[in-house]
Amino acid sequence: MARQYKVKGTNTYLIWAIVLALICIWAIKDGWFPSPSKIARHGSPDSPNLADHFYAFNHALAYLSGVGSLVCAIVHNFVK
């Protein structure tokens, strides 16, 4: 008689994929489409203040969190 194991899957990767996707959307909004108060504080996205790395940080955060979100979503498909 064969044994049947019932192993419950996890939704941890799905939760992280959603969290990273929200961070990515927020970074895209701040980095490429800033509000007028951000433009006044950090300069225009085309010509930011010299010592300010606000836009570069948001661009890098958008790329990294987007890739992380995709990886977590793919891993979730295998783990579920």
LUMROKE-78038 format. One line per field, with one value per residue (C-alpha): residue number from 1; residue in three letters; z, x, y; chain. Coordinates in nm, 3 decimals. Layout:
i = c(NUM_...) .
aa = c(ALA_...) .
w = c(Z_...) .
u = c(X_...) .
v = c(Y_...) .
ch = c(A_...) .
! end
This chain:
i = c(1_2_3_4_5_6_7_8_9_10_11_12_13_14_15_16_17_18_19_20_21_22_23_24_25_26_27_28_29_30_31_32_33_34_35_36_37_38_39_40_41_42_43_44_45_46_47_48_49_50_51_52_53_54_55_56_57_58_59_60_61_62_63_64_65_66_67_68_69_70_71_72_73_74_75_76_77_78_79_80) .
aa = c(MET_ALA_ARG_GLN_TYR_LYS_VAL_LYS_GLY_THR_ASN_THR_TYR_LEU_ILE_TRP_ALA_ILE_VAL_LEU_ALA_LEU_ILE_CYS_ILE_TRP_ALA_ILE_LYS_ASP_GLY_TRP_PHE_PRO_SER_PRO_SER_LYS_ILE_ALA_ARG_HIS_GLY_SER_PRO_ASP_SER_PRO_ASN_LEU_ALA_ASP_HIS_PHE_TYR_ALA_PHE_ASN_HIS_ALA_LEU_ALA_TYR_LEU_SER_GLY_VAL_GLY_SER_LEU_VAL_CYS_ALA_ILE_VAL_HIS_ASN_PHE_VAL_LYS) .
w = c(0.000_-0.106_0.144_0.065_0.210_0.229_0.237_0.259_0.025_0.130_0.018_0.144_-0.206_-0.328_-0.043_-0.116_-0.488_-0.409_-0.161_-0.405_-0.687_-0.472_-0.390_-0.762_-0.852_-0.578_-0.698_-1.060_-0.954_-0.749_-0.995_-1.328_-1.239_-0.926_-0.756_-0.766_-0.408_-0.499_-0.805_-0.586_-0.336_-0.571_-0.902_-1.233_-1.328_-1.642_-1.447_-1.078_-0.810_-0.833_-0.489_-0.485_-0.569_-0.522_-0.882_-0.927_-0.608_-0.721_-1.065_-0.913_-0.657_-0.933_-1.137_-0.842_-0.682_-1.020_-1.085_-0.727_-0.768_-1.088_-0.927_-0.624_-0.850_-1.050_-0.734_-0.597_-0.905_-0.832_-0.454_-0.434) .
u = c(0.000_0.143_0.164_-0.001_0.160_-0.041_0.203_0.050_0.191_0.298_0.185_0.496_0.634_0.299_0.288_0.643_0.566_0.273_0.474_0.763_0.522_0.370_0.719_0.802_0.489_0.565_0.925_0.812_0.566_0.831_1.118_0.954_0.635_0.715_0.470_0.530_0.659_0.924_1.023_1.064_1.278_1.490_1.476_1.337_1.389_1.569_1.812_1.819_2.021_2.388_2.434_2.088_2.049_1.671_1.585_1.874_1.771_1.408_1.508_1.731_1.464_1.204_1.425_1.534_1.191_1.034_1.278_1.236_0.859_0.881_1.120_0.893_0.591_0.772_0.892_0.535_0.413_0.659_0.609_0.231) .
v = c(0.000_0.338_0.618_0.947_1.254_1.574_1.862_2.207_2.470_2.817_3.161_3.339_3.395_3.526_3.778_3.892_3.920_4.150_4.360_4.400_4.489_4.764_4.897_4.890_5.087_5.341_5.382_5.425_5.694_5.878_5.832_5.901_6.091_6.297_6.529_6.906_6.904_6.644_6.848_7.157_6.965_6.748_6.934_6.816_6.449_6.569_6.788_6.689_6.867_6.771_6.613_6.455_6.087_6.072_5.985_5.742_5.561_5.536_5.408_5.141_5.049_5.014_4.780_4.566_4.535_4.459_4.177_4.052_4.052_3.848_3.598_3.556_3.507_3.238_3.063_3.075_2.887_2.605_2.594_2.616) .
ch = c(A_A_A_A_A_A_A_A_A_A_A_A_A_A_A_A_A_A_A_A_A_A_A_A_A_A_A_A_A_A_A_A_A_A_A_A_A_A_A_A_A_A_A_A_A_A_A_A_A_A_A_A_A_A_A_A_A_A_A_A_A_A_A_A_A_A_A_A_A_A_A_A_A_A_A_A_A_A_A_A) .
! end
